Amino acid sequence: MQRNQACVRVSSHLLHAAALLTLFLTACAAPDSAPRIGEIREGPLTLTRAEAIARLAAADHVLLGEKHDNAEHHRLQAVIVRELAAGGRRPGLVLEMLDDSQAPLLAIWRANRPPDMRTFVTSVGWRWNDWPLYEPILRAALEADLPIVAGNLAREATRGVMRDGYASLGALRPSLDRPLPDGAEAALLDQLEASHCGHVPRERLGAMLRVQRARDASMAAAMAAQRQSVLIAGAEHVRTDRGVPWVLRELAPGKRVIALAFVELRDGEPPPAALPFDLVWFTPPAQRGDPCAQFAPRPATD
């Protein structure tokens, strides 16, 4: 009898310990609240900034997805570039904002090693209007003597893709002939339709989809050509389910690829339902107007 009671007591202690262990593991595996501005998430886990940088530093190819008009995204991108370089990394900085037609001008500008960046915009033919937002990133790369690489397709190439498909893209074509994963093409068409506020007929979106995929392939190829790389691009391009990472893993097998997206979050609002990225860094939203206003009909004038 005493032996049975002792066994019961031991079993009770073991069950209690197992319950505590389960609670501990559950608490470690998942956050107890919705994400907050400034938090970095890896799936259900919340990371410190140092932990996130360590994840990025362990990869061969890093993708940093942004909202183009959010200054905080660019500030954080510059911080990451600096910290990776300070840790001994020498990645090529691949830019969506420069295309392959600008690569020769970029090479000439770098060869001259100018003491400042005042000549950069005119020397390389920078076409994006919001240059001041990107200056901190380029400055961080130049201070660390990192290569700067044009990642996008030239305008003439994208016009050819819209007109004739992928026939003229040469080495990029095998990646583009490979179909996207199940459901990814329809989801991309939905995203393109939403981004144009429903003002572009769906039958015309196929050409835009081809251009999006071609740009993804171009940026993936530019990254794969570097031993290490960091991509600066819009968040849609760094999606792991259909964007640059999906192509890059085919072009650079065995290489470690990690995609971080900066995602805007308003206080009290839940995050987007779909976050197809390895890491997510939540930031305040930029102040902007109605993106659909550009599609509104203009009032008639007398």
N, C-alpha and C positions, 0 to 999 in steps of 0.2 A: 504493500500500500504506500509506504513512504517513498519507495522507488518510483511508483507511478506519479505521485504528487511532484517529485523532483523533476521528472520528465516533462510534466505539464508546465512547471515553472520555466524550465529551459526553453520549451517550445514557445511559450508566451513571450519570453525575452527576444527570441530569434524573430518572431513575427513582428514585434515592435521595432526591432532594428531594421528589418527589411522594409517596413513601412516608412521609417525615417529616411532610409536610403532612397526609396522611390521618390519621396517628396523632394529630396535634395537634388536628385538627377533631373526631375521635372523642372525644378526652379532654374537649374543651370542651362537646360536645353531650350527654354522658351522664355521670352520676356513676359513680365506680368502686366504690361500695359501697352497701349498703342505707341508707335514710335513718336518721338518728339523731334523738333527742329534741332539740328546739330548731331543727332545720333547717326551711327553707322551700323548697318545691319548686314550680317552674312546669314541668309536664311532667317531662322528664328533667333539667332544669337546677336547680341549687342557687343560691338567691338570698341575698344579705345582707339584713339587716333594712332597710337604707336603700334597697336596690333594690326590695324588696317594697312599701315605703311609696310609692316613686316610681310603681310600677305602679298602686297604688290611687289616688294623687293625680291620675293622668292620666285617670281614669274619671269619668263623670257620676254613675253609680250604683254603689255598693259594697255587697256583701252579705257579712256576717261570720257564718258558721255555727258554732254552738257545741254542746257537750254542756251541757245546762242546769245540771247540778250540779257542773261543773268550774270551780272558782274561778280557775284559771290562765287559762282561756278568757276569762273576764270581765275579768281584769286586763289581758290583751293587747288585748281590744277597747277598753278605756278608753285604753290607750296609743295605739292607732291613731286613735281619735277625736281625742285631744289633738294628735297629730302632724299630722293632716290640717288641723285648725283652725289650728295654728301656721304652716302653710304658706299660709294665706290662704283656705282652703276654708270655706264656710258651708253644709254640707249639713243637710238635715232629718234628724233621728235617728228612724227608723221602728222601732217596737217590736212584735214579735209579742206581747209580754206585756200590751199594752193593746189593747182592742177599741173599735169605733166608738161603743159606748154610753158609754164613758168619755171620749170626746173633749171634750164640753162641760165636764166637771169639770176636765180637764187644761187647757183654755183659761182657765178661771177662776183656777186655781192659778198659771199662768204670768203672768197679768195682774197678780196681786198681788205678783209678784217677791219671794218670801220670801227672807230672808237665809240660810236653811239648808234642809235637806231633811227635817227632822224631821216636817213635816206632810204630806209627799208621799204616803205610803202611805194615810193616812186620807182625804186630800183628793181623790185620784183614784180611790179604791176599788180599790187594788192587790190582785189576787186570787192572785198567785203566792206560795207560802209562803216562798221563798228570797230575799226582798227584799235582805238584806245583800250577796248576790253581785252584784246589779245596781246597787247604789248607786254604785260607782266610775264606771260608764259614764254614768249620769245626771249625776253631779257633773261629769265632764269636759265633757259637753254644755252644762250650765248655766254653767260657768265661761267657756266660749267663746261663750255667748249663742246657741246653736244651737236651732232649733225642735225640739220633741219631738212626734212624730206617732204616733197610735194606728194600728196596722196591721192588727189582726186583726178577724174578724167577731164580732159580739155573739153571746151564747149562744142567744138566740132565733132568730137567723138560721141558726146551725148546726143547731139542732133542726129548723127548716123544711127545710133541705137534706137531712137524714137522712130526713125524712118524705116530702117532696114533690119532691126533686130541686132543680134550679137555677131553677125557674120564678119564684121570688120575688126573685131577685137582681138584677134590673134591668140596669144598665149592665155588670155583671160577666159576664152570661150569654154574650155572644158568645165571650169567651175560653174559657169552660167548655164551650160546645158544640163547640169545635174539639177533635178527638180528639188524645190524646197520641201521640207518635211510636211507631213500631212497637216492640212489646215492652215499652214503658214502663209500660203499665197493668198487665200481668201481673207485672212486676217490683215495682211498687208494692204490689200485692196480696200478693206473697210477703213483702215487708218488713213490711207490717201484720200478716200472720199470724205472722211471727217475733217481732215486738215484743209480741204478745199470747201468746207461748209456745204457740201452737197451741190455745189454749183458746176461741177464737172461731171458730165454723164459717165456712168460706170463703164460703158463700152470704150471710152477714151482713156480710162485709167491704166489699161494694159501697157501702153507706151511709157507712162510714168513709172509703173512697176519695173519695167525693164531697165530704165535709167537708174532707179534706186539700187537694184541688184548689181548693175554694172559698176556703180560707184563703190558699193560694198566690196566687190571683187578687186577693184583697183586699189583701194586702201589696204585690203588684206595682202595683196601682192607686194605693195610698198613695205609693209611691215615684215613680211616673210623674207624680204631681201636684206633685212638688218639682223645682225646677231642678237641684238636686244632692241626693243622699240617701245615707244609710248605713243599712242594715237590720241589726238585731240579731235573730237567729232561730235556731231549731234547724238543725243541719247538713242534715237531710233537706229542709228548705224551700229551701236555697240550691243544691241540685243543678242543674247546668246542663242536664241531659237531660230533666227533667220538673218542676222546681220553679219558684220565683219567677222566676229568670232567663229561663226558657222563655216565661213569660207576659209579662214586662217587655219583652223584645225586640220583642214584637208591639205593646205599648202605647206604647212609646217608641222608634220606629224612628229609626235614625241616632244614637242615644245610645250612649255607651260604657258597657258593663256588665261588671263583674268580680266574681266570686264567690270568696271565700277561706273555706276551712273549716279549723277547728282539729280535728285528728285525733289521737286518743289512740294512743300507741305504747308498748309495753313493751320494755324492753331485750332485745335478742336475738331479738325476734319480727318477722316480716315485716309490712309494712303491709297494710291491706285490699286485696283485688285490684281493686276498683272504687273509683276516686276521681274522680267526675265533677264536678270543680271546676277553676277556672282556676288557683288557687294553693292549696297545702296547707301548713299550719304544724303540725308534729308536736310534741305535748306529752305530758307524763306523764299517765297515767290517774288519774282521781279514785278515791278509796277508796269503794267502794259494795258493798252486799250483792248477793245473787242477785236479779236483776230478775224472775225467774219465781216467786219465793217468794210473791208476793201472790196468785198463782193456785192455790197449793197448798190442798187441802181442809183445813179446820180440824178438829183432833181433837174427837171427841165428848166432851161433858161429862156427868157423872152428874146 
